[in-house]
Amino acid sequence: MGETLIRGAEVVVTMDGARRELKGADLLLRDGRIAAMGPGLDCAGEVIEAQGCVVTPGLVNTHHHLYQTLTRAVPGGQDALLFGWLQTLYPIWARMGPEDLRVSALVGLAELALSGCTLSSDHLYLYPNGARLEDTIHAASELGLRFHPTRGAMSIGESAGGLPPDSLVEREDAILEDCIRVIDAFHDPAEGSMCRVGVAPCSPFSVSRELMRDAALLARDKGVMLHTHLAENDEDIAYSLAQFGCRPGQYAEDLGWTGEDVWHAHCVKLDRAEIDLFASTRTGVAHCPCSNCRLGSGIAPVRAMRDAGVKVALGVDGSASNDAGSLIGEARMAMLLQRVRNGADAMAAREALEIATLGGAQVLGRPDCGSLEPGKRADLAIWDVSGLEAAGAWDPVAALVLCGPPKAKHLFVEGRQVVRDGQIATIDLPRVIETQSRLAAKLMG
């Protein structure tokens, strides 16, 4: 793979154990890892000049629905709460197919890469018209992002009292069989893995109690992680109390859905006991602030979670409920919402950046990512703070969250350059966007 030298960065934000910030430092990348850090390094390969730039670990996105980049700003769903929004979008999603999923994944992952993201999960819980999980896996490989797709599922359709059309639900035995298939075919547990697969029933209100339990047993037998939506809004809590006789946290614990190998999306409505449960079991949370605002779900108790020791990361959520895919934007929103809820000193810019980088790696079980240290994977974002957005900023690190820039200048994943001078370097993005527009127009028709 050769070597690349990142030379003369204004600041390198390491996110190491001491949270060091190195001024005027170089980074040497070799064979997918960070080989060395410090001043005056030499390199036989390419040199990237980083004067006027802040270098951070690559940002980590822990919750997304990439297929939704084809259905942004859909009329009828723009001003709805979660359940009404889903009922508007499900019939549209039912008309998608494999090409829709592949192209929407390329667009969504490219958008993430430009916002500094090097590792993304995806929660794909519907498979219309022959679509399969590998449609998104191949897209991530083509673009060059580290990927953690999860095999989602829905099994309770409208005829059984659920929200999705019956055409979008699957038999539970078929769901488990396909989970085994994709894990065996694509999951790589090794250090430096570019693809790990998780098991992810969509939500407690879209599958049976039995499938939730069986999914947990299967995931642990296969050594993969578990993911689902939990405690997203007041409707979610009311449903859990009415149908299960308990709150979502208790339901999750009863079915084996707590532990270091589990992370839940949203968790806006966790109460004190649930926060303590997640802290004691090392259960992770994917905080999705922009989507929570867009759907009127509320402000997640991130400050209380962090103070209790819960592992918290960020997610952009699906582009039909955000409707953007900027991970650095999510870091800023996370910080601002905690200040709205708890006061101006509730979250600092550096803490928000930590949640977006190291926090995401911890939630996804990736100790090889999330910080810049010799031996760690060479996943990093380079941000030019010499331009308009940060002009006049006294603190270039805080400026990333407080004022920008909103896009990375360069992005490296496993030592390979995915973004160069603010442009995607691995695919013909304009052509992909053209295809995306054609597919979206077909869905509208």
C-alpha positions in Angstrom: 0.0 0.0 0.0 3.0 2.3 0.5 3.3 5.4 2.7 1.6 8.7 3.0 2.8 11.6 5.1 0.4 14.2 6.5 2.8 17.1 7.1 2.7 20.2 9.3 -0.9 20.1 10.7 -1.8 23.1 12.8 -3.3 20.7 15.4 -3.6 16.9 15.5 -6.5 15.9 17.8 -5.5 12.5 18.9 -8.4 11.4 21.2 -5.9 9.2 22.9 -6.1 8.3 26.6 -4.7 11.8 27.6 -6.7 13.6 24.8 -3.5 15.1 23.6 -3.6 17.8 20.9 -0.3 18.0 19.0 0.7 21.3 17.3 2.7 21.4 14.1 2.8 17.6 14.0 3.2 15.1 11.1 1.4 11.7 10.7 3.0 8.9 8.8 0.5 6.3 7.3 1.8 2.9 6.3 0.0 -0.3 5.3 -3.4 0.9 6.6 -2.1 2.0 10.0 -0.7 5.1 11.7 3.0 4.3 11.7 4.3 7.4 13.5 3.3 10.8 14.8 5.4 13.9 15.6 7.5 16.7 14.0 9.9 16.3 11.1 8.9 12.8 9.8 10.1 11.6 6.5 8.2 9.6 3.8 9.1 7.8 0.6 5.5 8.1 -0.7 3.0 10.9 -1.2 3.1 14.0 1.0 -0.1 15.9 2.0 0.5 19.4 3.2 -1.7 20.1 6.2 -0.6 23.7 7.2 -3.7 25.6 8.4 -5.5 22.3 9.0 -6.9 20.4 12.0 -6.5 16.6 11.8 -9.0 14.5 13.7 -9.8 10.8 13.9 -12.4 9.8 11.3 -15.9 10.5 12.5 -18.1 7.4 13.2 -21.8 7.2 12.2 -23.6 4.6 14.3 -27.1 4.8 12.9 -28.4 5.3 9.3 -30.9 4.0 6.8 -29.0 4.6 3.6 -31.9 3.6 1.3 -33.7 6.8 2.4 -31.5 9.1 0.5 -34.0 8.6 -2.4 -36.9 9.9 -0.3 -35.8 13.3 1.2 -38.4 16.0 1.8 -41.3 13.8 0.8 -44.6 15.7 0.9 -47.0 14.3 3.5 -44.1 13.2 5.7 -42.4 16.5 6.2 -44.4 17.5 9.3 -45.4 14.2 10.8 -44.5 12.4 14.0 -42.7 9.1 13.8 -45.6 6.7 13.3 -47.4 9.0 10.8 -44.2 9.6 9.0 -43.6 5.9 8.6 -47.1 5.2 7.3 -46.5 7.9 4.6 -43.1 6.5 3.5 -43.6 2.7 3.7 -45.7 2.5 0.4 -43.0 4.4 -1.4 -40.2 2.3 -0.1 -42.1 -0.8 -1.1 -41.5 0.2 -4.8 -37.7 0.2 -4.4 -35.4 -2.5 -5.7 -31.7 -3.5 -5.7 -30.5 -0.6 -7.9 -32.3 1.9 -5.6 -30.6 0.5 -2.6 -27.1 0.4 -4.1 -27.2 4.0 -5.6 -28.8 5.5 -2.5 -26.1 3.9 -0.4 -23.4 5.4 -2.6 -24.9 8.8 -2.3 -25.5 8.6 1.5 -22.0 7.3 2.2 -20.4 9.9 -0.1 -22.3 12.6 1.8 -21.0 11.1 5.1 -17.4 11.0 3.8 -17.4 14.6 2.9 -18.6 15.4 6.4 -15.5 13.6 7.9 -16.9 10.1 8.4 -14.7 7.1 7.9 -16.8 4.3 9.5 -20.6 4.0 9.1 -23.2 1.5 10.2 -26.4 1.1 8.3 -29.8 -0.3 9.5 -31.5 -1.9 6.5 -34.8 -3.5 7.6 -36.7 -3.8 4.3 -35.9 -5.8 1.2 -38.4 -5.0 -1.5 -38.3 -6.6 -5.0 -35.3 -8.7 -4.6 -33.1 -6.2 -2.7 -30.5 -7.7 -0.4 -28.1 -6.5 2.3 -25.1 -6.9 -0.1 -26.5 -4.1 -2.4 -25.3 -1.7 0.3 -22.1 -3.7 1.2 -20.9 -3.5 -2.4 -21.6 0.3 -2.5 -19.5 0.9 0.7 -16.6 -1.2 -0.8 -16.8 0.8 -4.1 -16.6 4.1 -2.2 -14.0 2.9 0.3 -15.6 3.5 3.6 -15.4 1.2 6.6 -18.8 -0.3 7.0 -21.0 -2.0 9.7 -24.2 -3.0 7.9 -26.9 -4.6 10.0 -29.4 -7.1 8.7 -32.7 -5.5 9.9 -36.2 -7.0 9.6 -39.9 -6.4 10.0 -42.4 -9.3 10.5 -45.6 -7.7 11.7 -47.5 -6.1 8.9 -50.8 -4.1 8.7 -52.9 -7.2 8.7 -51.4 -8.2 12.0 -51.8 -4.8 13.6 -48.4 -3.4 12.5 -47.4 -0.3 10.7 -45.7 -1.5 7.4 -47.6 -2.9 4.4 -47.7 -6.7 4.4 -45.5 -6.6 1.3 -42.6 -5.3 3.3 -42.6 -7.9 6.1 -40.9 -11.2 6.0 -41.4 -14.6 7.7 -39.3 -14.9 10.8 -37.7 -18.1 9.9 -36.6 -16.6 6.6 -35.2 -13.5 8.4 -33.0 -15.7 10.7 -31.8 -17.8 7.7 -30.8 -14.7 5.8 -29.0 -13.3 8.9 -26.9 -16.4 8.9 -26.2 -16.1 5.2 -25.0 -12.6 5.2 -22.9 -13.0 8.4 -21.2 -16.1 6.9 -20.6 -14.3 3.6 -19.5 -10.8 4.6 -18.7 -10.5 8.3 -15.0 -10.0 9.0 -14.2 -10.0 12.8 -10.5 -9.3 12.3 -8.7 -6.2 13.4 -8.8 -3.6 10.6 -11.9 -5.2 9.1 -13.6 -3.1 6.4 -17.0 -4.9 6.9 -18.7 -6.3 10.0 -22.3 -7.4 9.9 -24.8 -7.0 12.8 -28.3 -8.3 13.5 -31.0 -5.7 13.8 -34.8 -6.3 14.0 -36.3 -2.9 13.1 -37.9 -2.2 16.5 -39.9 -3.9 19.3 -43.1 -2.8 17.6 -42.3 -4.3 14.2 -41.2 -7.9 15.1 -42.4 -10.4 17.6 -41.0 -11.0 21.1 -39.8 -14.4 19.8 -37.8 -12.9 16.9 -36.2 -10.3 19.3 -35.0 -13.2 21.6 -34.0 -15.5 18.7 -32.0 -12.6 17.0 -30.1 -12.1 20.2 -29.3 -15.8 20.5 -28.2 -16.0 16.9 -26.0 -12.9 17.1 -24.2 -14.2 20.2 -23.7 -17.6 18.6 -22.2 -15.9 15.6 -20.2 -13.3 17.6 -21.8 -10.2 16.0 -23.4 -7.1 17.4 -27.1 -6.3 17.9 -28.9 -3.1 17.0 -32.5 -1.8 17.0 -34.6 1.4 17.6 -35.6 2.0 21.2 -37.5 4.5 23.3 -37.6 7.0 20.4 -40.6 9.1 21.4 -43.7 9.2 23.5 -45.7 7.0 21.1 -42.9 4.4 21.4 -43.2 4.4 25.2 -47.0 4.2 25.2 -46.8 1.2 22.8 -44.4 -0.6 25.0 -46.5 -0.1 28.1 -49.7 -1.1 26.4 -48.3 -4.2 24.5 -45.6 -5.5 26.8 -46.6 -4.1 30.2 -43.2 -2.5 30.7 -40.9 0.3 29.5 -38.6 -0.3 26.5 -35.4 -0.7 28.7 -37.0 -3.5 30.7 -38.3 -5.2 27.5 -34.8 -5.1 26.0 -33.2 -6.5 29.2 -35.8 -9.3 29.4 -35.0 -10.4 25.8 -31.2 -10.3 26.0 -30.9 -6.9 24.4 -28.4 -5.3 26.8 -24.6 -5.7 26.9 -21.4 -4.6 25.3 -22.5 -6.1 22.0 -25.7 -4.1 21.8 -26.4 -0.6 20.8 -29.8 1.1 20.5 -30.8 4.0 18.3 -32.4 7.2 19.7 -33.2 6.4 23.4 -34.8 9.9 23.6 -37.1 8.8 26.4 -34.9 6.7 28.6 -35.7 7.2 32.3 -33.2 7.2 35.2 -33.5 3.4 35.8 -33.0 2.7 32.1 -29.9 4.9 31.9 -28.5 3.1 34.9 -29.2 -0.2 33.3 -27.4 0.7 30.1 -24.5 2.1 32.1 -24.1 -1.1 34.2 -24.4 -3.4 31.2 -22.2 -1.3 28.9 -25.0 -1.0 26.4 -24.4 1.6 23.7 -26.6 4.4 22.4 -26.7 6.0 18.9 -27.8 9.6 19.5 -29.5 11.1 16.4 -30.1 14.8 17.3 -31.2 16.2 14.0 -33.6 13.4 13.2 -35.0 13.7 16.7 -35.6 17.4 16.1 -37.1 16.8 12.6 -39.7 14.3 13.9 -40.4 16.2 17.1 -39.3 13.3 19.2 -37.5 15.3 21.9 -34.1 15.8 23.3 -32.2 12.7 24.4 -30.8 12.8 27.9 -27.2 12.6 26.7 -25.7 14.6 29.6 -27.3 12.2 32.1 -26.2 9.2 30.0 -22.6 10.4 29.7 -22.4 11.2 33.4 -23.7 7.8 34.3 -21.1 6.1 32.1 -23.3 5.1 29.1 -21.4 4.7 25.8 -22.9 7.3 23.6 -22.2 7.8 19.9 -23.8 9.8 17.0 -26.0 8.8 14.1 -27.4 10.9 11.2 -30.4 8.5 10.9 -32.1 8.1 7.6 -32.1 10.9 5.1 -35.9 10.8 5.0 -36.0 12.0 8.6 -33.0 14.3 8.9 -32.9 15.1 5.8 -29.2 15.6 5.6 -26.2 13.3 6.3 -23.6 15.5 7.9 -21.9 13.9 10.9 -20.0 17.0 11.9 -23.4 18.7 11.8 -24.7 16.1 14.2 -21.9 16.8 16.6 -22.8 20.5 16.6 -26.5 19.8 17.1 -25.8 17.3 19.9 -23.8 20.0 21.7 -26.5 22.7 21.2 -29.4 20.5 22.3 -27.7 19.6 25.6 -27.1 23.3 26.2 -30.8 24.0 25.5 -31.8 21.3 28.0 -29.2 21.8 30.7 -27.4 25.1 30.3 -24.5 26.6 28.3 -21.9 24.6 30.2 -23.6 21.2 29.6 -21.4 20.1 26.7 -18.2 21.5 25.3 -17.2 21.4 21.7 -14.4 19.0 22.4 -16.8 16.6 24.1 -19.1 16.6 21.1 -16.1 15.9 18.9 -15.1 13.0 21.2 -18.6 11.5 21.0 -18.4 11.8 17.1 -15.1 9.9 16.9 -13.9 7.8 19.9 -17.5 7.5 21.1 -18.6 5.9 17.9 -15.7 3.5 17.8 -16.4 2.4 21.3 -20.1 1.8 20.6 -19.3 -0.3 17.5 -16.7 -2.3 19.3 -13.8 -1.0 17.3 -10.8 -0.4 19.6 -8.6 -0.2 16.4 -10.4 3.0 15.3 -11.6 6.3 16.9 -8.2 7.8 17.9 -4.9 8.8 16.3 -2.1 6.7 17.8 0.7 4.6 16.3 -0.7 1.2 15.5 -4.3 2.3 15.1 -6.0 2.2 11.7 -5.2 5.1 9.4 -8.7 6.6 9.4 -8.6 10.4 9.7 -10.1 13.6 8.5 -8.2 16.8 7.6 -10.1 20.0 8.0 -9.0 23.3 6.5 -9.6 26.0 9.1 -7.9 28.7 7.2 -11.0 29.6 5.2 -14.1 31.6 5.6 -16.0 29.5 8.1 -13.3 29.6 10.8 -11.9 33.0 9.9 -11.1 34.8 13.2 -11.4 31.6 15.3 -9.0 31.6 18.3 -9.4 27.9 19.0 -9.3 25.8 15.7 -10.4 22.6 17.4 -13.5 24.1 19.0 -14.1 25.9 15.7 -14.8 22.5 14.0 -17.9 22.1 16.0 -18.8 25.7 16.7 -18.4 27.2 13.3 -17.0 24.8 10.7 -15.8 24.1 8.1 -18.7 21.7 7.4 -16.7 19.5 5.0 -13.4 17.7 5.2 -10.6 18.8 2.9 -9.1 15.3 2.8 -10.3 11.9 4.2 -8.3 8.7 4.6 -9.7 5.3 5.4 -7.3 2.4 6.0 -4.6 4.7 4.7 -6.4 5.2 1.3 -7.6 8.6 0.2 -11.4 8.8 -0.2 -11.7 12.6 -0.2 -9.2 14.8 -1.9 -9.4 18.6 -1.9 -13.0 18.4 -0.9 -14.1 16.0 -3.6 -14.9 12.3 -3.6 -11.8 10.6 -5.1 -13.0 7.0 -5.5 -16.2 7.2 -7.6 -17.7 9.4 -10.3 -20.0 11.2 -7.9 -21.8 13.5 -10.5 -22.8 10.4 -12.5 -24.0 8.7 -9.3 -26.1 11.7 -8.4 -27.5 11.8 -11.9 -28.6 8.2 -11.5 -30.0 9.0 -8.1 -32.2 11.8 -9.5 -33.5 9.5 -12.2 -34.4 6.8 -9.6 -36.1 9.4 -7.4 -38.1 10.7 -10.3 -39.3 7.2 -11.1 -40.4 6.7 -7.4 -42.3 10.0 -7.6 -44.2 8.9 -10.7 
